[in-house]
Amino acid sequence: MIRVLLADDQSLIRTAVAELVSNEPGFEVVGEAANGREALERVAELHPDVVLMDIRMPVMDGIQATEAICADPALAGTRIIVLTTFEEDENVLLALRAGASGFIGKGTDAAELMHAIRVVHDGEALLSPRATKTLIGRYTAPPEPRTLPEPAELALLTEREREILLLVARGLSNADIARQLVISPQTAKTHVNRIMPKLAAHDRAQLVIMAYESGLLVPGEG
C-alpha cells in the first residue's frame, strides 16, 4: 500500500485529488494539509511514502516545507512530488533543489498522476519530459557551457559513476541504465545510491540538477 499525503491550500483540489488516489487499488490517502507548516507536522506524525505538495501556500510555502522534510533524517523515507500550475516556473526548480523527487502539472489526468506516484515511490526521479529541458535550460545552463569549474564533489566520483550520473541526468531509469551498460538493474541502483551521498543529493532529481548546473551535461545534449 502506497501511503499518500496531500498538501494544498485549496480544499477543492485536495478533495478531488484525494478521491482519485483513494479509488485506486494499492493507494491510501493518510492525511491532508492546507499549508506548508501543516504539511511538515503531518509528515512528521504520519510518515507517508509520498507527499503531493503545492508550491504556493500560506504560512510556509511548499519549497520551505520540502526543504525541511528532506533535511530531516527521520523523514528520509518520504518522497515529494511538487504539484504546479506552471511547469516552467523557477519555483519548480527551487523545489527540486530543496529535495523534491519531481514535479507534475495540476492538470494531469488520473492515470498519469498514479503513474507519477508509483515512479517516485520506487525511487526514480519524476521530471516531466515536456517541461524539464526548458526549465533546466532557462534557469541553470551556464552562460558558456563547460567553462565553469566542476564542483569539488564531482572529483569524488569514479569514471563509471560519472557515466551513470550522465545517464540519470538524461532521464534514464535504473532498468534503462542497466540495458545500456549491460549490467543488472540492481548494480545500476547500487551505483546511483553511492553517487547520491557523494554529491549530497537527497534524490535522483538533485543529480539531474547538479549535472546541468556543473556543465557536465548541457541542455539539448542527449
C-alpha positions as CSV (number, residue, x, y, z in Angstrom):
1,M,0.0,0.0,0.0
2,I,1.4,3.4,-1.0
3,R,0.5,6.0,1.6
4,V,0.0,9.5,0.3
5,L,-0.4,12.9,2.0
6,L,-1.9,15.9,0.2
7,A,-0.7,19.5,0.8
8,D,-2.6,22.2,-1.0
9,D,-4.3,25.4,0.3
10,Q,-7.3,24.8,-1.9
11,S,-9.8,22.4,-0.4
12,L,-11.4,21.6,-3.7
13,I,-8.1,20.4,-5.1
14,R,-7.4,18.3,-2.0
15,T,-10.8,16.8,-2.2
16,A,-10.6,16.0,-5.9
17,V,-7.1,14.5,-5.7
18,A,-7.9,12.5,-2.5
19,E,-10.9,10.9,-4.4
20,L,-8.7,10.0,-7.3
21,V,-6.0,8.5,-5.2
22,S,-8.3,6.7,-2.7
23,N,-10.2,5.0,-5.6
24,E,-7.0,3.4,-7.0
25,P,-6.2,0.0,-5.6
26,G,-2.9,0.0,-3.7
27,F,-3.1,3.6,-2.6
28,E,-4.2,5.2,0.6
29,V,-4.6,8.9,1.5
30,V,-3.3,9.1,5.1
31,G,-3.6,12.9,5.6
32,E,-4.1,16.4,4.2
33,A,-2.6,19.8,4.9
34,A,-3.7,23.3,4.0
35,N,-0.2,24.9,4.2
36,G,3.4,24.1,4.4
37,R,3.6,24.2,8.2
38,E,0.7,21.7,8.5
39,A,2.4,19.5,5.8
40,L,5.6,19.4,7.8
41,E,3.7,18.5,11.0
42,R,1.6,15.9,9.3
43,V,4.6,14.2,7.6
44,A,6.4,14.0,10.9
45,E,3.4,12.4,12.5
46,L,2.3,10.1,9.7
47,H,5.5,9.3,7.8
48,P,3.7,9.0,4.4
49,D,5.5,7.4,1.4
50,V,4.7,10.2,-1.0
51,V,3.6,13.8,-0.5
52,L,1.8,15.7,-3.2
53,M,3.0,19.2,-2.4
54,D,1.6,22.5,-3.8
55,I,4.2,25.3,-4.1
56,R,2.2,28.4,-3.3
57,M,0.7,28.0,0.2
58,P,0.3,30.4,3.2
59,V,2.2,30.2,6.5
60,M,5.0,28.2,4.9
61,D,5.2,27.6,1.2
62,G,5.8,24.2,-0.5
63,I,9.5,24.9,-1.1
64,Q,10.2,25.6,2.5
65,A,8.2,22.6,3.6
66,T,10.0,20.4,1.1
67,E,13.4,21.6,2.3
68,A,12.5,21.0,6.0
69,I,11.2,17.5,5.3
70,C,14.2,16.5,3.1
71,A,16.6,17.8,5.7
72,D,15.2,15.6,8.5
73,P,16.9,12.2,8.6
74,A,13.9,10.8,10.4
75,L,11.8,11.5,7.3
76,A,14.2,10.0,4.7
77,G,11.6,7.5,3.5
78,T,9.2,10.2,2.4
79,R,9.3,11.4,-1.3
80,I,7.8,14.6,-2.5
81,I,6.1,15.4,-5.8
82,V,5.5,19.1,-6.5
83,L,2.1,19.9,-7.9
84,T,2.3,23.0,-10.0
85,T,0.1,25.1,-12.3
86,F,3.1,26.4,-14.2
87,E,5.6,23.7,-15.0
88,E,8.2,26.1,-16.3
89,D,8.2,28.3,-13.2
90,E,11.5,28.9,-11.5
91,N,9.9,27.8,-8.2
92,V,9.7,24.3,-9.6
93,L,13.5,24.3,-9.9
94,L,13.8,25.7,-6.4
95,A,11.6,22.8,-5.1
96,L,13.8,20.3,-6.9
97,R,16.9,21.8,-5.4
98,A,15.2,21.6,-2.0
99,G,14.8,17.9,-2.4
100,A,11.6,17.2,-4.3
101,S,11.7,14.0,-6.4
102,G,9.9,15.6,-9.3
103,F,7.0,17.7,-10.4
104,I,3.8,17.3,-12.3
105,G,1.1,19.7,-13.5
106,K,-2.2,20.1,-11.7
107,G,-4.0,19.4,-15.0
108,T,-2.6,15.9,-15.1
109,D,-5.1,13.1,-15.7
110,A,-5.7,10.3,-13.1
111,A,-3.6,7.7,-14.9
112,E,-0.6,9.9,-15.2
113,L,-0.9,11.0,-11.5
114,M,-1.0,7.4,-10.3
115,H,2.0,6.6,-12.5
116,A,3.9,9.5,-11.1
117,I,3.3,8.4,-7.5
118,R,4.4,4.9,-8.3
119,V,7.6,6.1,-10.1
120,V,8.6,8.3,-7.1
121,H,7.7,5.6,-4.6
122,D,10.0,3.2,-6.5
123,G,12.9,5.7,-6.1
124,E,13.0,7.1,-9.6
125,A,13.0,10.8,-10.4
126,L,9.9,12.3,-11.9
127,L,10.8,15.1,-14.3
128,S,8.0,15.9,-16.8
129,P,9.6,15.4,-20.3
130,R,7.5,18.3,-21.7
131,A,8.9,20.9,-19.3
132,T,12.2,19.7,-17.9
133,K,14.6,20.7,-20.7
134,T,13.1,24.1,-21.0
135,L,13.1,24.6,-17.2
136,I,16.8,23.4,-16.8
137,G,17.9,25.4,-19.9
138,R,16.2,28.6,-18.7
139,Y,17.4,28.6,-15.1
140,T,20.5,26.5,-14.8
141,A,22.5,26.5,-18.0
142,P,25.9,28.2,-17.7
143,P,26.4,31.2,-20.0
144,E,29.3,29.4,-21.6
145,P,28.8,25.7,-21.3
146,R,31.7,23.7,-19.8
147,T,33.7,26.8,-18.9
148,L,32.7,26.8,-15.2
149,P,34.9,24.8,-12.8
150,E,33.4,21.5,-11.8
151,P,32.1,21.2,-8.2
152,A,34.7,19.5,-6.0
153,E,32.2,16.8,-5.3
154,L,32.4,15.5,-8.9
155,A,36.0,14.6,-8.3
156,L,34.8,12.1,-5.7
157,L,33.1,10.1,-8.5
158,T,34.7,7.2,-10.3
159,E,34.6,7.1,-14.1
160,R,31.7,4.6,-14.0
161,E,29.8,6.8,-11.6
162,R,30.2,9.9,-13.8
163,E,29.0,7.8,-16.7
164,I,25.9,6.7,-14.7
165,L,25.3,10.3,-13.5
166,L,25.1,11.5,-17.1
167,L,22.6,8.7,-17.9
168,V,20.5,9.6,-14.8
169,A,20.6,13.3,-15.9
170,R,19.3,12.3,-19.3
171,G,16.3,10.7,-17.7
172,L,17.2,7.0,-17.8
173,S,15.7,4.7,-15.1
174,N,17.8,2.0,-13.4
175,A,16.4,-0.5,-15.9
176,D,17.4,1.7,-18.8
177,I,20.9,2.3,-17.5
178,A,21.3,-1.5,-16.9
179,R,20.3,-2.2,-20.6
180,Q,22.7,0.4,-22.0
181,L,25.7,-0.6,-19.9
182,V,24.9,-4.3,-19.9
183,I,24.8,-4.6,-16.1
184,S,22.0,-5.7,-13.8
185,P,19.3,-3.2,-12.6
186,Q,20.4,-3.9,-9.0
187,T,24.0,-2.9,-10.0
188,A,22.7,0.3,-11.6
189,K,20.7,1.1,-8.5
190,T,23.8,0.4,-6.3
191,H,25.8,2.9,-8.3
192,V,23.1,5.5,-8.1
193,N,22.8,5.0,-4.3
194,R,26.6,5.5,-4.0
195,I,26.6,8.7,-6.1
196,M,23.8,10.4,-4.1
197,P,25.7,10.8,-0.8
198,K,28.9,11.7,-2.6
199,L,27.0,14.7,-4.2
200,A,24.9,15.4,-1.1
201,A,21.8,14.7,-3.1
202,H,18.5,13.7,-1.5
203,D,17.1,12.2,-4.6
204,R,17.7,11.5,-8.3
205,A,16.2,14.8,-9.3
206,Q,19.0,16.6,-7.5
207,L,21.5,14.6,-9.5
208,V,19.9,15.9,-12.7
209,I,20.1,19.5,-11.5
210,M,23.8,19.1,-10.5
211,A,24.7,17.5,-13.8
212,Y,23.3,20.5,-15.6
213,E,24.5,23.2,-13.2
214,S,28.0,21.9,-13.3
215,G,28.1,21.9,-17.1
216,L,28.7,18.2,-17.1
217,L,25.6,18.0,-19.3
218,V,24.3,20.8,-21.5
219,P,20.6,21.3,-22.2
220,G,19.9,20.0,-25.6
221,E,22.5,17.2,-25.4
222,G,21.1,13.8,-25.3
